[in-house]
Amino acid sequence: MDSDGRIINIPAGEASYLNFKNDGTYTDSTARFKVSNGLWTFNQSDKVLETIDKGGKSKIKIVTINSNELKTEIKYTNAIMFLTYKKDE
């Protein structure tokens, strides 16, 4: 995670595991917050992933994506955060 120029590595025990399905649903599993299910859509032209779950809507810009890594940009009121998800080996 990168915010305000600081990089924070999240230990594997606190990692978030994402599973996006073709039917437009996803699961986000974390040790801290347990399992969250929601819906997702992707706008190819502006590379924005929109998710909807019990916490509300989020718009997440895809910065880079490949078979091993997903790097996203999330804009908050006071900061821009970059989250990098890596494939579990």
Backbone atoms as SQL, in Angstrom:
CREATE TABLE atoms (id INTEGER PRIMARY KEY, chain TEXT, resi INTEGER, resn TEXT, atom TEXT, x REAL, y REAL, z REAL);
INSERT INTO atoms VALUES
  (1, 'A', 1, 'MET', 'N', 0.852, -1.150, 0.000),
  (2, 'A', 1, 'MET', 'CA', 0.000, 0.000, 0.000),
  (3, 'A', 1, 'MET', 'C', 0.902, 1.218, 0.000),
  (4, 'A', 2, 'ASP', 'N', 0.557, 2.234, -0.790),
  (5, 'A', 2, 'ASP', 'CA', 1.339, 3.454, -0.912),
  (6, 'A', 2, 'ASP', 'C', 0.396, 4.634, -0.720),
  (7, 'A', 3, 'SER', 'N', 0.639, 5.449, 0.293),
  (8, 'A', 3, 'SER', 'CA', -0.177, 6.624, 0.541),
  (9, 'A', 3, 'SER', 'C', 0.711, 7.755, 1.013),
  (10, 'A', 4, 'ASP', 'N', 0.563, 8.918, 0.411),
  (11, 'A', 4, 'ASP', 'CA', 1.327, 10.092, 0.809),
  (12, 'A', 4, 'ASP', 'C', 2.826, 9.828, 0.742),
  (13, 'A', 5, 'GLY', 'N', 3.239, 9.066, -0.255),
  (14, 'A', 5, 'GLY', 'CA', 4.652, 8.782, -0.452),
  (15, 'A', 5, 'GLY', 'C', 5.219, 7.698, 0.446),
  (16, 'A', 6, 'ARG', 'N', 4.382, 7.100, 1.291),
  (17, 'A', 6, 'ARG', 'CA', 4.842, 6.048, 2.197),
  (18, 'A', 6, 'ARG', 'C', 4.360, 4.695, 1.683),
  (19, 'A', 7, 'ILE', 'N', 5.225, 3.724, 1.710),
  (20, 'A', 7, 'ILE', 'CA', 4.864, 2.362, 1.307),
  (21, 'A', 7, 'ILE', 'C', 4.732, 1.518, 2.560),
  (22, 'A', 8, 'ILE', 'N', 3.609, 0.837, 2.670),
  (23, 'A', 8, 'ILE', 'CA', 3.348, -0.028, 3.814),
  (24, 'A', 8, 'ILE', 'C', 3.089, -1.426, 3.283),
  (25, 'A', 9, 'ASN', 'N', 3.889, -2.388, 3.712),
  (26, 'A', 9, 'ASN', 'CA', 3.674, -3.776, 3.313),
  (27, 'A', 9, 'ASN', 'C', 2.765, -4.440, 4.337),
  (28, 'A', 10, 'ILE', 'N', 1.731, -5.063, 3.854),
  (29, 'A', 10, 'ILE', 'CA', 0.766, -5.743, 4.708),
  (30, 'A', 10, 'ILE', 'C', 1.225, -7.192, 4.871),
  (31, 'A', 11, 'PRO', 'N', 1.365, -7.677, 6.097),
  (32, 'A', 11, 'PRO', 'CA', 1.773, -9.073, 6.300),
  (33, 'A', 11, 'PRO', 'C', 0.743, -10.041, 5.713),
  (34, 'A', 12, 'ALA', 'N', 1.193, -11.200, 5.272),
  (35, 'A', 12, 'ALA', 'CA', 0.311, -12.190, 4.645),
  (36, 'A', 12, 'ALA', 'C', -0.887, -12.527, 5.530),
  (37, 'A', 13, 'GLY', 'N', -0.693, -12.548, 6.833),
  (38, 'A', 13, 'GLY', 'CA', -1.783, -12.868, 7.753),
  (39, 'A', 13, 'GLY', 'C', -2.887, -11.833, 7.772),
  (40, 'A', 14, 'GLU', 'N', -2.605, -10.620, 7.279),
  (41, 'A', 14, 'GLU', 'CA', -3.603, -9.553, 7.225),
  (42, 'A', 14, 'GLU', 'C', -3.974, -9.195, 5.790),
  (43, 'A', 15, 'ALA', 'N', -3.520, -9.994, 4.850),
  (44, 'A', 15, 'ALA', 'CA', -3.736, -9.704, 3.435),
  (45, 'A', 15, 'ALA', 'C', -5.204, -9.805, 3.055),
  (46, 'A', 16, 'SER', 'N', -5.528, -9.185, 1.942),
  (47, 'A', 16, 'SER', 'CA', -6.869, -9.237, 1.383),
  (48, 'A', 16, 'SER', 'C', -6.823, -10.135, 0.148),
  (49, 'A', 17, 'TYR', 'N', -7.752, -11.065, 0.067),
  (50, 'A', 17, 'TYR', 'CA', -7.828, -11.973, -1.072),
  (51, 'A', 17, 'TYR', 'C', -9.093, -11.671, -1.850),
  (52, 'A', 18, 'LEU', 'N', -8.928, -11.322, -3.130),
  (53, 'A', 18, 'LEU', 'CA', -10.045, -10.940, -3.982),
  (54, 'A', 18, 'LEU', 'C', -10.352, -12.047, -4.973),
  (55, 'A', 19, 'ASN', 'N', -11.634, -12.268, -5.200),
  (56, 'A', 19, 'ASN', 'CA', -12.072, -13.247, -6.185),
  (57, 'A', 19, 'ASN', 'C', -13.196, -12.621, -7.002),
  (58, 'A', 20, 'PHE', 'N', -12.879, -12.193, -8.231),
  (59, 'A', 20, 'PHE', 'CA', -13.863, -11.606, -9.134),
  (60, 'A', 20, 'PHE', 'C', -14.413, -12.697, -10.037),
  (61, 'A', 21, 'LYS', 'N', -15.737, -12.808, -10.100),
  (62, 'A', 21, 'LYS', 'CA', -16.364, -13.849, -10.900),
  (63, 'A', 21, 'LYS', 'C', -17.001, -13.261, -12.148),
  (64, 'A', 22, 'ASN', 'N', -17.136, -14.088, -13.178),
  (65, 'A', 22, 'ASN', 'CA', -17.722, -13.649, -14.451),
  (66, 'A', 22, 'ASN', 'C', -19.162, -13.176, -14.326),
  (67, 'A', 23, 'ASP', 'N', -19.870, -13.613, -13.286),
  (68, 'A', 23, 'ASP', 'CA', -21.274, -13.231, -13.142),
  (69, 'A', 23, 'ASP', 'C', -21.464, -11.846, -12.511),
  (70, 'A', 24, 'GLY', 'N', -20.357, -11.096, -12.292),
  (71, 'A', 24, 'GLY', 'CA', -20.446, -9.750, -11.745),
  (72, 'A', 24, 'GLY', 'C', -20.442, -9.687, -10.228),
  (73, 'A', 25, 'THR', 'N', -20.122, -10.794, -9.570),
  (74, 'A', 25, 'THR', 'CA', -19.997, -10.793, -8.118),
  (75, 'A', 25, 'THR', 'C', -18.524, -10.931, -7.736),
  (76, 'A', 26, 'TYR', 'N', -18.219, -10.543, -6.514),
  (77, 'A', 26, 'TYR', 'CA', -16.848, -10.719, -6.023),
  (78, 'A', 26, 'TYR', 'C', -16.874, -11.024, -4.535),
  (79, 'A', 27, 'THR', 'N', -15.777, -11.584, -4.066),
  (80, 'A', 27, 'THR', 'CA', -15.579, -11.865, -2.652),
  (81, 'A', 27, 'THR', 'C', -14.246, -11.266, -2.237),
  (82, 'A', 28, 'ASP', 'N', -14.247, -10.554, -1.127),
  (83, 'A', 28, 'ASP', 'CA', -13.039, -9.989, -0.542),
  (84, 'A', 28, 'ASP', 'C', -12.880, -10.634, 0.827),
  (85, 'A', 29, 'SER', 'N', -11.834, -11.414, 1.006),
  (86, 'A', 29, 'SER', 'CA', -11.601, -12.126, 2.269),
  (87, 'A', 29, 'SER', 'C', -10.370, -11.562, 2.954),
  (88, 'A', 30, 'THR', 'N', -10.517, -11.189, 4.214),
  (89, 'A', 30, 'THR', 'CA', -9.390, -10.716, 5.003),
  (90, 'A', 30, 'THR', 'C', -9.462, -11.329, 6.390),
  (91, 'A', 31, 'ALA', 'N', -8.311, -11.447, 7.021),
  (92, 'A', 31, 'ALA', 'CA', -8.282, -11.978, 8.387),
  (93, 'A', 31, 'ALA', 'C', -8.973, -11.017, 9.346),
  (94, 'A', 32, 'ARG', 'N', -8.817, -9.734, 9.121),
  (95, 'A', 32, 'ARG', 'CA', -9.367, -8.728, 10.023),
  (96, 'A', 32, 'ARG', 'C', -10.867, -8.528, 9.847),
  (97, 'A', 33, 'PHE', 'N', -11.331, -8.433, 8.589),
  (98, 'A', 33, 'PHE', 'CA', -12.727, -8.098, 8.327),
  (99, 'A', 33, 'PHE', 'C', -13.565, -9.282, 7.863),
  (100, 'A', 34, 'LYS', 'N', -12.964, -10.459, 7.834),
  (101, 'A', 34, 'LYS', 'CA', -13.638, -11.688, 7.408),
  (102, 'A', 34, 'LYS', 'C', -13.991, -11.617, 5.928),
  (103, 'A', 35, 'VAL', 'N', -15.197, -12.072, 5.552),
  (104, 'A', 35, 'VAL', 'CA', -15.577, -12.161, 4.143),
  (105, 'A', 35, 'VAL', 'C', -16.634, -11.111, 3.810),
  (106, 'A', 36, 'SER', 'N', -16.404, -10.415, 2.712),
  (107, 'A', 36, 'SER', 'CA', -17.361, -9.437, 2.212),
  (108, 'A', 36, 'SER', 'C', -17.706, -9.811, 0.775),
  (109, 'A', 37, 'ASN', 'N', -18.980, -9.817, 0.455),
  (110, 'A', 37, 'ASN', 'CA', -19.431, -10.122, -0.903),
  (111, 'A', 37, 'ASN', 'C', -20.046, -8.876, -1.517),
  (112, 'A', 38, 'GLY', 'N', -19.932, -8.765, -2.823),
  (113, 'A', 38, 'GLY', 'CA', -20.515, -7.609, -3.495),
  (114, 'A', 38, 'GLY', 'C', -20.633, -7.823, -4.985),
  (115, 'A', 39, 'LEU', 'N', -20.935, -6.737, -5.665),
  (116, 'A', 39, 'LEU', 'CA', -21.076, -6.726, -7.117),
  (117, 'A', 39, 'LEU', 'C', -19.972, -5.855, -7.712),
  (118, 'A', 40, 'TRP', 'N', -19.609, -6.149, -8.961),
  (119, 'A', 40, 'TRP', 'CA', -18.599, -5.343, -9.617),
  (120, 'A', 40, 'TRP', 'C', -18.940, -5.135, -11.080),
  (121, 'A', 41, 'THR', 'N', -18.484, -4.013, -11.621),
  (122, 'A', 41, 'THR', 'CA', -18.531, -3.727, -13.059),
  (123, 'A', 41, 'THR', 'C', -17.196, -3.070, -13.414),
  (124, 'A', 42, 'PHE', 'N', -16.845, -3.145, -14.692),
  (125, 'A', 42, 'PHE', 'CA', -15.588, -2.555, -15.147),
  (126, 'A', 42, 'PHE', 'C', -15.849, -1.744, -16.394),
  (127, 'A', 43, 'ASN', 'N', -15.409, -0.491, -16.389),
  (128, 'A', 43, 'ASN', 'CA', -15.513, 0.381, -17.552),
  (129, 'A', 43, 'ASN', 'C', -14.172, 0.353, -18.274),
  (130, 'A', 44, 'GLN', 'N', -14.134, -0.312, -19.403),
  (131, 'A', 44, 'GLN', 'CA', -12.894, -0.518, -20.160),
  (132, 'A', 44, 'GLN', 'C', -12.279, 0.800, -20.637),
  (133, 'A', 45, 'SER', 'N', -13.109, 1.767, -21.032),
  (134, 'A', 45, 'SER', 'CA', -12.572, 2.995, -21.618),
  (135, 'A', 45, 'SER', 'C', -11.796, 3.844, -20.617),
  (136, 'A', 46, 'ASP', 'N', -12.247, 3.923, -19.370),
  (137, 'A', 46, 'ASP', 'CA', -11.507, 4.712, -18.391),
  (138, 'A', 46, 'ASP', 'C', -10.818, 3.860, -17.312),
  (139, 'A', 47, 'LYS', 'N', -10.870, 2.542, -17.480),
  (140, 'A', 47, 'LYS', 'CA', -10.210, 1.580, -16.588),
  (141, 'A', 47, 'LYS', 'C', -10.617, 1.754, -15.124),
  (142, 'A', 48, 'VAL', 'N', -11.926, 1.916, -14.914),
  (143, 'A', 48, 'VAL', 'CA', -12.446, 2.076, -13.555),
  (144, 'A', 48, 'VAL', 'C', -13.263, 0.853, -13.173),
  (145, 'A', 49, 'LEU', 'N', -12.886, 0.281, -12.045),
  (146, 'A', 49, 'LEU', 'CA', -13.599, -0.842, -11.454),
  (147, 'A', 49, 'LEU', 'C', -14.536, -0.256, -10.407),
  (148, 'A', 50, 'GLU', 'N', -15.827, -0.519, -10.550),
  (149, 'A', 50, 'GLU', 'CA', -16.796, -0.042, -9.562),
  (150, 'A', 50, 'GLU', 'C', -17.306, -1.232, -8.774),
  (151, 'A', 51, 'THR', 'N', -17.225, -1.128, -7.457),
  (152, 'A', 51, 'THR', 'CA', -17.716, -2.192, -6.596),
  (153, 'A', 51, 'THR', 'C', -18.852, -1.659, -5.726),
  (154, 'A', 52, 'ILE', 'N', -19.772, -2.557, -5.407),
  (155, 'A', 52, 'ILE', 'CA', -20.876, -2.237, -4.511),
  (156, 'A', 52, 'ILE', 'C', -20.962, -3.355, -3.485),
  (157, 'A', 53, 'ASP', 'N', -20.896, -2.970, -2.207),
  (158, 'A', 53, 'ASP', 'CA', -21.058, -3.946, -1.130),
  (159, 'A', 53, 'ASP', 'C', -21.807, -3.270, 0.011),
  (160, 'A', 54, 'LYS', 'N', -21.874, -3.935, 1.162),
  (161, 'A', 54, 'LYS', 'CA', -22.647, -3.389, 2.274),
  (162, 'A', 54, 'LYS', 'C', -22.107, -2.038, 2.756),
  (163, 'A', 55, 'GLY', 'N', -20.850, -1.735, 2.446),
  (164, 'A', 55, 'GLY', 'CA', -20.258, -0.449, 2.815),
  (165, 'A', 55, 'GLY', 'C', -20.565, 0.664, 1.827),
  (166, 'A', 56, 'GLY', 'N', -21.144, 0.336, 0.679),
  (167, 'A', 56, 'GLY', 'CA', -21.475, 1.332, -0.330),
  (168, 'A', 56, 'GLY', 'C', -20.742, 1.094, -1.634),
  (169, 'A', 57, 'LYS', 'N', -20.663, 2.162, -2.452),
  (170, 'A', 57, 'LYS', 'CA', -20.014, 2.096, -3.759),
  (171, 'A', 57, 'LYS', 'C', -18.587, 2.600, -3.668),
  (172, 'A', 58, 'SER', 'N', -17.714, 1.986, -4.454),
  (173, 'A', 58, 'SER', 'CA', -16.331, 2.447, -4.577),
  (174, 'A', 58, 'SER', 'C', -15.951, 2.453, -6.050),
  (175, 'A', 59, 'LYS', 'N', -15.213, 3.482, -6.444),
  (176, 'A', 59, 'LYS', 'CA', -14.651, 3.535, -7.789),
  (177, 'A', 59, 'LYS', 'C', -13.147, 3.456, -7.663),
  (178, 'A', 60, 'ILE', 'N', -12.572, 2.469, -8.338),
  (179, 'A', 60, 'ILE', 'CA', -11.156, 2.166, -8.205),
  (180, 'A', 60, 'ILE', 'C', -10.532, 2.164, -9.594),
  (181, 'A', 61, 'LYS', 'N', -9.548, 3.013, -9.816),
  (182, 'A', 61, 'LYS', 'CA', -8.875, 3.066, -11.117),
  (183, 'A', 61, 'LYS', 'C', -7.817, 1.970, -11.183),
  (184, 'A', 62, 'ILE', 'N', -7.825, 1.223, -12.281),
  (185, 'A', 62, 'ILE', 'CA', -6.807, 0.203, -12.515),
  (186, 'A', 62, 'ILE', 'C', -5.583, 0.898, -13.105),
  (187, 'A', 63, 'VAL', 'N', -4.476, 0.860, -12.395),
  (188, 'A', 63, 'VAL', 'CA', -3.239, 1.477, -12.871),
  (189, 'A', 63, 'VAL', 'C', -2.499, 0.498, -13.768),
  (190, 'A', 64, 'THR', 'N', -2.255, -0.710, -13.265),
  (191, 'A', 64, 'THR', 'CA', -1.656, -1.777, -14.064),
  (192, 'A', 64, 'THR', 'C', -2.282, -3.105, -13.640),
  (193, 'A', 65, 'ILE', 'N', -2.305, -4.015, -14.590),
  (194, 'A', 65, 'ILE', 'CA', -2.807, -5.353, -14.290),
  (195, 'A', 65, 'ILE', 'C', -2.094, -6.345, -15.195),
  (196, 'A', 66, 'ASN', 'N', -1.710, -7.469, -14.622),
  (197, 'A', 66, 'ASN', 'CA', -1.156, -8.569, -15.394),
  (198, 'A', 66, 'ASN', 'C', -1.509, -9.861, -14.668),
  (199, 'A', 67, 'SER', 'N', -0.958, -10.962, -15.085),
  (200, 'A', 67, 'SER', 'CA', -1.357, -12.251, -14.509),
  (201, 'A', 67, 'SER', 'C', -0.915, -12.425, -13.054),
  (202, 'A', 68, 'ASN', 'N', 0.002, -11.596, -12.569),
  (203, 'A', 68, 'ASN', 'CA', 0.507, -11.736, -11.200),
  (204, 'A', 68, 'ASN', 'C', 0.190, -10.577, -10.266),
  (205, 'A', 69, 'GLU', 'N', -0.265, -9.443, -10.828),
  (206, 'A', 69, 'GLU', 'CA', -0.392, -8.253, -9.995),
  (207, 'A', 69, 'GLU', 'C', -1.505, -7.336, -10.482),
  (208, 'A', 70, 'LEU', 'N', -2.185, -6.708, -9.531),
  (209, 'A', 70, 'LEU', 'CA', -3.207, -5.699, -9.800),
  (210, 'A', 70, 'LEU', 'C', -2.850, -4.478, -8.972),
  (211, 'A', 71, 'LYS', 'N', -2.565, -3.341, -9.627),
  (212, 'A', 71, 'LYS', 'CA', -2.264, -2.103, -8.921),
  (213, 'A', 71, 'LYS', 'C', -3.412, -1.138, -9.154),
  (214, 'A', 72, 'THR', 'N', -3.962, -0.598, -8.051),
  (215, 'A', 72, 'THR', 'CA', -5.119, 0.278, -8.138),
  (216, 'A', 72, 'THR', 'C', -4.832, 1.634, -7.506),
  (217, 'A', 73, 'GLU', 'N', -5.649, 2.622, -7.915),
  (218, 'A', 73, 'GLU', 'CA', -5.568, 3.968, -7.351),
  (219, 'A', 73, 'GLU', 'C', -6.945, 4.311, -6.802),
  (220, 'A', 74, 'ILE', 'N', -6.979, 4.728, -5.544),
  (221, 'A', 74, 'ILE', 'CA', -8.235, 5.104, -4.910),
  (222, 'A', 74, 'ILE', 'C', -8.077, 6.530, -4.404),
  (223, 'A', 75, 'LYS', 'N', -9.002, 7.411, -4.802),
  (224, 'A', 75, 'LYS', 'CA', -8.943, 8.810, -4.381),
  (225, 'A', 75, 'LYS', 'C', -9.863, 9.019, -3.186),
  (226, 'A', 76, 'TYR', 'N', -9.272, 9.573, -2.142),
  (227, 'A', 76, 'TYR', 'CA', -10.021, 9.983, -0.961),
  (228, 'A', 76, 'TYR', 'C', -9.981, 11.502, -0.887),
  (229, 'A', 77, 'THR', 'N', -10.707, 12.080, 0.034),
  (230, 'A', 77, 'THR', 'CA', -10.762, 13.538, 0.158),
  (231, 'A', 77, 'THR', 'C', -9.377, 14.138, 0.370),
  (232, 'A', 78, 'ASN', 'N', -8.582, 13.538, 1.240),
  (233, 'A', 78, 'ASN', 'CA', -7.282, 14.125, 1.595),
  (234, 'A', 78, 'ASN', 'C', -6.076, 13.373, 1.055),
  (235, 'A', 79, 'ALA', 'N', -6.304, 12.306, 0.307),
  (236, 'A', 79, 'ALA', 'CA', -5.153, 11.505, -0.134),
  (237, 'A', 79, 'ALA', 'C', -5.526, 10.640, -1.331),
  (238, 'A', 80, 'ILE', 'N', -4.509, 10.228, -2.026),
  (239, 'A', 80, 'ILE', 'CA', -4.643, 9.223, -3.072),
  (240, 'A', 80, 'ILE', 'C', -3.863, 8.009, -2.594),
  (241, 'A', 81, 'MET', 'N', -4.496, 6.856, -2.629),
  (242, 'A', 81, 'MET', 'CA', -3.851, 5.632, -2.155),
  (243, 'A', 81, 'MET', 'C', -3.682, 4.662, -3.316),
  (244, 'A', 82, 'PHE', 'N', -2.515, 4.070, -3.398),
  (245, 'A', 82, 'PHE', 'CA', -2.252, 3.025, -4.373),
  (246, 'A', 82, 'PHE', 'C', -2.198, 1.693, -3.636),
  (247, 'A', 83, 'LEU', 'N', -3.009, 0.739, -4.058),
  (248, 'A', 83, 'LEU', 'CA', -3.001, -0.601, -3.482),
  (249, 'A', 83, 'LEU', 'C', -2.510, -1.570, -4.543),
  (250, 'A', 84, 'THR', 'N', -1.580, -2.416, -4.173),
  (251, 'A', 84, 'THR', 'CA', -1.080, -3.440, -5.089),
  (252, 'A', 84, 'THR', 'C', -1.427, -4.803, -4.526),
  (253, 'A', 85, 'TYR', 'N', -2.165, -5.574, -5.307),
  (254, 'A', 85, 'TYR', 'CA', -2.517, -6.950, -4.945),
  (255, 'A', 85, 'TYR', 'C', -1.634, -7.873, -5.770),
  (256, 'A', 86, 'LYS', 'N', -1.025, -8.837, -5.117),
  (257, 'A', 86, 'LYS', 'CA', -0.181, -9.798, -5.811),
  (258, 'A', 86, 'LYS', 'C', -0.796, -11.176, -5.723),
  (259, 'A', 87, 'LYS', 'N', -0.600, -11.946, -6.774),
  (260, 'A', 87, 'LYS', 'CA', -1.143, -13.310, -6.830),
  (261, 'A', 87, 'LYS', 'C', -0.523, -14.157, -5.729),
  (262, 'A', 88, 'ASP', 'N', -1.390, -14.882, -5.038),
  (263, 'A', 88, 'ASP', 'CA', -0.925, -15.799, -3.991),
  (264, 'A', 88, 'ASP', 'C', -0.196, -16.944, -4.645),
  (265, 'A', 89, 'GLU', 'N', 1.006, -17.226, -4.186),
  (266, 'A', 89, 'GLU', 'CA', 1.806, -18.284, -4.820),
  (267, 'A', 89, 'GLU', 'C', 1.650, -19.605, -4.137);
